[in-house]
Amino acid sequence: MASTTPTVAPLPYWVRGDTNAFFGFGVNVLVNVLTLTGLCLAVVNLPEGEVFGTILPALGIALVAGNIYYTYLARRLARRENRTDVTALPYGPSVPHMFIVIFVIMLPIYLRTQDPVRAWEAGLAWAFIIGVIVLIGAFVGPYIRRYAPRAALLGTLAGISITFISMNPAGQMWRMAWVALPVFALLLIGLLTDVKLPFNFPIGLAALLLGTAIGWAGGAMSVPDVTAAARDIAVAVPSFKLDLLGAGLADMAPLLATAIPLGVYNFTEGMTNVESAATAGDNYNLRSVLLADGAGAVIGAALGSPFPPAVYVGHPGWKAAGGRSGYSMATGVVIAVLCFLGMFGLLGAIFPTAAIVPILLYIGLLIGAQAFQATPRAHAAAVVAALIPNIAAWATGQIDNALAAAGTTAAAVGDDALNGAGVIYDGLLVLGQGAILAGLVLGAVVVFIIDRGFVRAAIFAGSGAVLSFIGLIHSERIEWNANGQVALGYLFVAVICAVFALGRPTPREPDAEEGEPDQQPDRADLASERTDTDRRTSALPG
């Protein structure tokens, strides 16, 4: 009898859920590209020709290449595990870096020189350095991910999501709540329940159309604005801008103070996003992800984009919406085409912002909830500890922006005056520097204290002392003895934990639903670099 081999059904490139995820994620990236376009034009005063003719096409190349690559990774994982429910990682311009490169790197140079091109050169050099650091992080990240507890990884990711991803959109929503809240309600019904629209109409598209219709009917939009924006449509083909990049790198020393910690932030954020995807059931190879993120930043900078792309927060949301492998590639291709055609001015005139931003708040809700749902109940306090540095970073940014609008700064007002008004600015500033790494350290210390793993708590606290001393966390710049008092505090915590470890305490008994105390599963990232299996293996001992 002839032997037969089981046939595997072909993996579709597109399923119905990809339509929902495409409109949701596509709108997400659309908002971010519209935002960075406005920042380039209004804050740094870059010429429209450079923004629409160089920066956006360069970003488009990075986005289409990255999203096609992540589609490939998703399909490879699906074939390897013989599954049809694998969701591709979302990929787009990094939101925190978008604001940092404009306000921290480019704007000060523009204000000092009144030369937007000089500012652009510095932004390109900064993005290039970020990419190189992420490439280096690809060989360090798997080790961090292996030993950092899940509550710390997901907690610091939730901190980013609640603050930088959710709060600004929430503020924009409530400025035009009559447009935004119906959109938000439709998204919640369609994405958090099993209720379907008639004819299975995509909920993301329906929400966008509803908000746009309400905005136009209510007089929030202007036909002349659309007509004026339509005149600016033109085809632009990206090309290398190595002369601009080289000019920026010639004076790179001042950029390192922010590029090094932000590069560390990038690969740490990528690590937490991969962890978030693994929690949702898709265990990607971390090194492959970080190498792609770093390469995207380097290539984008060489083509003229100062905005590093990265894997986005939100994989579980798009998975819950039914997205599989196709939505990511479609998003990259469509956004790239819009970039090449200079369509973002027109889109900004057609779609009300309040109809677009509710999708970001939805993602924030989902990631914040995941941090608590996917970790042991006993570790809830550790999740909150990991949140706090990002909340501090967001709060100090809001304070700085408010003072700048008033024509002053926190330094000019003085710590005493701010403290007297109940604004603990100096402490929040220290707490929020290097927020994602600081959250990872704090969350890990709290997890291991809860589990009575005092040796590991001491190791993470000692790491916090080293990172503070050299300025990677809790400091505005990289230098020796950057913040000695914080380093000393972490060192004291390490000593206290080490003393308690001498008593050889019994590890915490896991709750019934936990199985094992969450000492972070030993993922296959380290082994997968050698065996390319991308699978989890055993759990670390408690």
C-alpha positions in Angstrom: 0.0 0.0 0.0 1.4 3.4 -1.0 2.1 5.7 1.9 0.3 8.9 2.1 1.5 12.2 3.6 -1.0 14.5 5.2 -1.8 17.5 3.1 -1.8 20.9 4.6 -4.5 23.4 3.4 -3.0 26.4 1.7 -2.6 29.4 3.9 -4.8 32.2 2.7 -3.3 35.6 2.1 -6.5 37.4 3.2 -9.4 36.5 5.5 -12.5 38.5 6.5 -10.9 39.5 9.8 -8.0 41.1 7.9 -10.4 43.6 6.5 -11.4 44.7 10.1 -7.7 44.8 11.2 -6.6 46.6 8.0 -9.1 49.5 8.5 -8.3 49.7 12.2 -4.5 49.5 11.9 -4.4 51.4 8.7 -6.3 54.3 10.4 -3.8 54.0 13.3 -0.8 54.5 11.0 -2.7 57.1 9.0 -3.2 59.2 12.2 0.5 58.9 13.0 1.7 59.9 9.6 -0.7 62.8 9.5 0.7 63.9 12.9 4.3 63.7 11.9 3.6 65.6 8.7 2.0 68.4 10.7 4.9 68.5 13.1 7.5 68.8 10.3 5.5 71.7 8.6 4.3 73.6 11.7 7.0 73.1 14.3 10.3 72.8 12.4 9.0 74.8 9.3 10.5 72.3 6.8 9.5 73.2 3.3 6.4 71.3 2.0 8.5 70.0 -1.0 10.9 68.3 1.4 8.2 66.9 3.6 6.0 65.5 0.8 8.8 64.9 -1.7 11.5 63.3 0.5 10.5 62.5 4.1 7.1 60.8 3.5 8.3 58.7 0.5 11.4 57.6 2.5 9.0 56.6 5.4 6.8 54.8 2.8 9.7 52.7 1.7 10.5 51.7 5.2 6.9 50.9 6.0 6.1 48.8 2.9 9.4 46.8 3.4 8.8 46.3 7.1 5.2 45.2 6.8 5.9 42.8 4.0 8.7 41.3 6.1 6.4 40.9 9.1 3.8 39.3 6.9 6.5 36.8 5.8 7.3 36.1 9.5 3.7 35.5 10.3 3.2 33.1 7.4 6.4 31.3 8.3 5.2 30.8 11.9 1.8 29.7 10.7 3.3 27.0 8.4 5.8 25.9 11.1 3.1 25.4 13.7 0.4 24.3 11.2 -2.0 27.1 12.3 -4.2 29.5 10.5 -4.8 32.0 13.3 -1.3 33.6 13.4 -1.5 37.4 13.4 1.3 39.5 11.9 3.1 42.1 14.1 1.9 45.6 13.4 4.6 48.0 12.2 4.8 51.8 11.7 6.5 55.0 12.7 7.3 55.0 16.4 4.9 57.4 18.2 7.1 58.5 21.1 10.1 59.0 18.8 8.0 61.0 16.5 7.6 63.7 19.2 11.1 63.3 20.7 12.9 63.8 17.4 10.8 66.9 16.6 10.8 68.6 20.0 14.0 67.4 21.6 16.4 67.1 18.6 15.1 69.2 15.6 13.3 72.1 17.2 16.2 73.3 19.5 18.5 73.3 16.4 16.0 75.2 14.3 15.4 77.8 17.0 19.1 78.3 17.4 20.0 78.4 13.7 16.7 79.3 12.0 17.7 76.7 9.5 15.2 73.8 9.1 17.6 71.8 7.0 20.2 71.8 9.8 17.5 70.5 12.1 16.6 67.8 9.5 20.2 66.7 9.3 20.4 66.3 13.0 17.1 64.3 13.0 18.5 61.9 10.3 21.7 61.3 12.3 19.7 60.7 15.4 17.4 58.2 13.7 20.4 56.4 12.2 22.1 56.1 15.6 18.8 54.7 17.1 18.8 52.1 14.3 22.3 51.0 15.0 21.6 50.6 18.8 18.5 48.5 18.0 20.6 46.3 15.8 23.0 45.8 18.7 20.0 45.2 21.0 18.9 42.3 18.7 21.8 40.3 20.3 21.0 41.5 23.9 17.3 41.6 23.9 16.6 37.8 24.0 18.6 37.5 27.2 16.6 40.3 28.9 13.4 38.8 27.7 14.3 35.4 29.1 14.8 36.5 32.6 12.5 39.6 33.1 9.2 38.7 34.6 6.1 39.0 32.4 4.4 41.5 34.8 7.4 43.9 34.3 7.5 43.5 30.5 3.7 43.9 30.0 3.4 46.5 32.8 5.9 48.9 31.2 4.2 48.4 27.8 0.9 49.2 29.4 2.4 52.4 30.8 3.4 53.5 27.3 0.0 52.5 26.0 -2.0 54.3 28.7 0.0 57.5 28.5 1.6 58.2 25.1 -0.8 56.1 23.0 -4.1 56.8 24.8 -4.1 60.2 26.6 -3.5 62.6 23.7 -6.1 60.8 21.5 -8.5 60.9 24.5 -8.0 64.6 24.8 -8.6 65.1 21.1 -11.7 63.0 21.3 -13.3 65.0 24.1 -12.6 68.3 22.2 -15.1 67.0 19.6 -17.0 64.4 21.6 -20.1 64.6 19.4 -18.0 63.2 16.6 -15.6 60.9 18.5 -17.8 59.1 21.0 -20.2 57.5 18.5 -17.1 56.3 16.6 -15.6 54.9 19.9 -18.9 53.2 20.8 -19.1 51.5 17.4 -15.5 50.3 17.7 -16.1 48.9 21.2 -19.2 47.0 20.1 -17.6 45.6 17.0 -14.2 44.7 18.4 -14.9 43.7 22.0 -18.1 41.7 21.4 -19.2 39.1 18.9 -21.9 41.5 17.4 -21.5 41.9 13.7 -22.8 44.6 11.4 -25.2 43.6 8.6 -23.5 41.9 5.7 -20.4 41.6 7.9 -19.4 45.1 7.0 -15.9 46.0 8.4 -16.3 47.7 11.7 -13.2 49.9 11.4 -14.4 51.3 8.0 -17.9 51.8 9.4 -16.6 53.7 12.4 -14.5 56.0 10.2 -17.3 56.7 7.8 -19.7 57.4 10.6 -17.4 59.9 12.3 -16.6 61.5 8.9 -20.3 61.8 8.1 -21.1 63.4 11.5 -18.2 65.8 11.2 -19.2 67.0 7.7 -22.9 67.2 8.6 -22.0 69.2 11.7 -19.9 71.7 9.8 -16.6 70.7 11.3 -14.9 70.3 7.9 -14.3 72.7 5.0 -14.7 72.1 1.3 -12.2 74.9 0.4 -9.6 73.1 2.6 -10.1 69.9 0.6 -9.8 71.8 -2.7 -6.6 73.5 -1.7 -5.1 70.2 -0.4 -6.0 68.4 -3.7 -3.8 70.8 -5.6 -0.7 69.6 -3.7 -1.0 66.0 -4.9 2.2 65.0 -6.8 4.2 61.8 -7.3 7.5 61.6 -5.4 10.1 58.9 -5.7 12.5 58.5 -2.7 16.3 58.6 -3.2 19.2 58.4 -0.9 20.1 61.5 1.1 23.5 60.4 2.3 24.8 64.0 2.1 22.3 65.2 4.7 22.9 62.1 6.9 26.6 62.6 6.7 26.3 66.3 7.7 24.3 65.3 10.7 26.7 62.5 11.8 29.6 64.9 11.6 28.2 66.6 14.7 26.7 63.5 16.4 28.2 63.9 19.9 25.4 66.0 21.3 22.8 63.5 19.9 24.2 60.6 21.8 22.7 61.7 25.1 19.2 61.1 23.9 20.0 58.5 21.1 21.6 55.9 23.4 18.7 55.7 26.0 16.1 56.0 23.3 17.8 53.3 21.3 17.7 51.1 24.4 14.0 52.1 24.8 13.4 51.0 21.2 14.7 47.5 21.6 13.1 47.2 25.0 9.8 48.3 23.6 10.2 45.8 20.7 10.9 43.1 23.3 7.8 43.9 25.3 5.7 44.0 22.1 7.0 40.5 21.2 6.1 39.4 24.7 2.6 40.8 24.2 2.3 38.8 21.0 3.5 35.7 22.7 0.9 36.1 25.4 -1.7 36.3 22.7 -0.4 33.0 21.2 2.1 34.1 18.5 5.6 33.5 19.7 7.9 35.4 17.3 11.7 35.2 17.2 12.8 38.4 19.0 16.1 38.7 17.3 14.5 38.7 13.8 12.1 41.4 15.0 14.8 43.7 16.4 17.1 43.3 13.4 14.2 44.4 11.1 13.4 47.4 13.4 17.0 48.5 13.4 17.4 48.0 9.7 14.2 50.0 9.0 15.5 53.0 11.0 18.9 52.9 9.3 17.4 52.6 5.8 14.8 55.3 6.5 17.5 57.7 7.7 19.6 57.1 4.6 16.6 57.9 2.4 15.7 61.1 4.4 13.2 60.1 7.1 14.1 61.1 10.7 11.2 58.9 12.1 12.4 55.4 13.1 9.7 52.7 12.4 9.1 50.0 15.0 6.8 47.1 15.9 3.7 48.7 17.3 1.8 48.2 20.5 -1.5 46.4 19.8 -0.9 42.9 18.3 -3.5 41.4 20.6 -6.1 44.0 19.5 -5.6 43.2 15.8 -5.7 39.5 16.6 -9.0 39.9 18.5 -10.3 41.9 15.5 -9.6 38.8 13.3 -6.4 40.0 11.6 -4.1 37.4 10.3 -1.2 37.9 7.9 -2.7 40.1 5.2 -3.7 43.2 7.1 -0.1 44.2 7.9 1.2 43.9 4.3 -1.9 45.8 3.0 -1.4 48.6 5.5 2.3 49.0 4.5 1.5 49.1 0.8 -1.5 51.5 1.1 0.3 53.9 3.4 3.4 53.8 1.1 1.3 54.7 -1.9 -0.3 57.6 -0.1 3.2 58.8 0.9 4.5 58.5 -2.7 1.5 60.5 -4.0 1.6 63.2 -1.3 -2.0 62.5 -0.3 -1.7 63.2 3.4 -2.6 66.8 3.1 -5.8 65.9 1.3 -6.7 63.1 3.8 -6.2 65.5 6.7 -8.8 67.8 5.1 -11.3 65.0 4.4 -11.3 63.0 7.7 -12.0 64.7 11.0 -9.2 63.9 13.5 -11.9 63.1 16.1 -13.2 60.3 13.8 -9.7 58.8 13.5 -8.1 58.9 17.0 -10.7 56.6 18.9 -8.9 53.6 17.4 -5.8 54.6 19.4 -7.8 54.8 22.7 -9.2 51.3 21.9 -5.7 49.9 21.6 -4.7 51.6 24.8 -7.6 49.9 26.7 -6.7 46.5 25.3 -3.0 46.7 26.1 -3.6 48.1 29.6 -6.1 45.2 30.3 -3.7 42.6 28.9 -1.0 43.6 31.4 -3.3 42.5 34.3 -5.1 39.6 32.5 -2.0 37.8 31.3 -0.1 38.0 34.6 -0.8 36.3 37.9 -3.3 38.1 40.1 -0.6 38.3 42.9 1.6 40.4 40.6 -1.0 43.2 40.0 1.1 45.6 42.2 4.2 44.9 40.1 2.2 45.8 36.9 1.3 49.1 38.6 4.9 49.7 39.6 6.0 49.2 36.0 3.3 51.7 34.8 4.5 54.6 37.1 7.7 55.8 35.3 5.8 56.2 32.0 3.1 58.1 33.7 5.8 60.4 35.2 7.4 60.8 31.8 4.1 61.8 30.2 3.2 64.2 33.1 6.5 66.0 32.9 6.1 66.3 29.1 2.7 67.9 29.7 4.1 70.3 32.2 7.0 71.3 29.9 4.6 71.9 27.0 2.3 74.0 29.2 5.2 76.1 30.5 6.6 76.5 27.0 3.2 77.8 25.8 3.4 80.4 28.6 6.8 81.5 27.4 8.8 80.0 30.2 10.4 76.7 31.4 10.5 74.7 34.6 14.0 75.9 35.3 12.9 79.5 35.0 10.0 79.0 37.3 12.1 77.1 39.9 11.5 73.8 41.8 10.5 75.7 45.0 7.7 77.6 43.2 6.5 74.4 41.4 6.6 72.3 44.6 4.7 75.1 46.4 1.9 74.8 43.9 1.8 71.0 44.4 3.7 70.1 41.2 6.5 67.8 42.2 8.3 68.4 38.9 11.8 67.6 39.9 10.9 64.2 41.3 8.7 63.3 38.4 11.4 64.3 36.0 13.9 62.0 37.6 11.4 59.1 37.9 10.4 59.4 34.2 13.8 59.5 32.6 14.4 56.2 30.7 10.9 55.3 31.6 10.6 51.9 29.9 13.8 50.6 31.4 12.9 52.1 34.8 9.5 50.4 34.6 11.1 47.1 33.7 13.5 47.3 36.7 10.8 48.4 39.2 8.3 45.9 38.0 10.8 43.0 38.2 11.9 44.0 41.7 8.3 44.0 42.9 7.5 40.7 41.2 10.4 38.9 42.8 9.7 40.4 46.2 6.1 39.2 46.0 7.3 35.7 45.0 10.0 35.9 47.8 12.7 35.4 45.2 15.0 37.8 47.0 18.1 36.9 45.1 16.6 37.9 41.8 15.1 41.0 43.4 18.6 42.0 44.5 20.0 41.4 41.0 17.4 43.6 39.4 17.8 46.3 42.0 21.6 46.2 41.5 21.0 46.5 37.8 18.9 49.6 38.6 21.8 51.0 40.6 24.2 50.6 37.6 21.7 51.9 35.1 21.1 55.0 37.2 24.8 55.6 37.9 25.6 55.8 34.2 22.4 57.7 33.2 20.4 55.2 31.2 17.5 55.6 33.7 16.5 58.5 36.0 18.9 60.9 34.3 18.7 63.4 31.4 22.1 62.5 30.0 24.6 59.6 29.8 27.5 60.3 32.0 29.5 58.8 34.9 27.7 59.3 38.3 24.7 60.7 36.4 22.3 60.3 39.4 24.2 59.0 42.4 21.4 59.4 44.9 19.0 57.2 42.9 21.8 54.7 42.3 22.4 54.6 46.0 18.7 54.0 46.7 18.6 51.0 44.3 21.8 49.7 46.0 20.2 49.9 49.4 17.2 47.9 48.0 19.6 45.3 46.7 21.3 45.0 50.1 17.9 44.6 51.9 16.8 41.9 49.5 20.1 40.1 49.8 19.8 40.1 53.6 16.3 38.6 53.4 17.6 36.0 50.9 20.0 34.8 53.6 17.0 33.4 55.5 16.2 31.1 52.6 12.4 32.0 52.6 9.9 29.6 51.0 8.8 30.7 47.6 5.3 32.1 47.3 2.7 29.4 46.7 1.0 30.0 43.3 -2.7 30.6 43.2 -4.8 27.8 41.7 -5.2 29.4 38.3 -1.4 30.2 38.0 0.2 26.8 37.9 3.7 28.2 38.6 4.8 31.5 40.0 5.6 33.7 37.1 9.3 33.8 37.0 9.1 34.4 33.2 8.9 31.4 31.0 12.2 30.4 29.3 11.3 31.3 25.8 13.0 29.8 22.9 14.5 33.0 21.7 18.0 32.0 22.8 17.8 28.5 21.5 15.9 29.6 18.4 18.8 31.7 17.2 20.6 28.3 16.9 17.7 26.0 16.0 15.2 28.4 14.5 12.2 26.8 16.2 10.6 30.0 17.7 9.0 27.8 20.4 8.9 28.0 24.2 10.7 25.3 26.1 10.7 24.8 29.9 9.9 27.3 32.7 12.6 28.8 34.9 12.6 27.5 38.4 10.6 29.5 41.0 
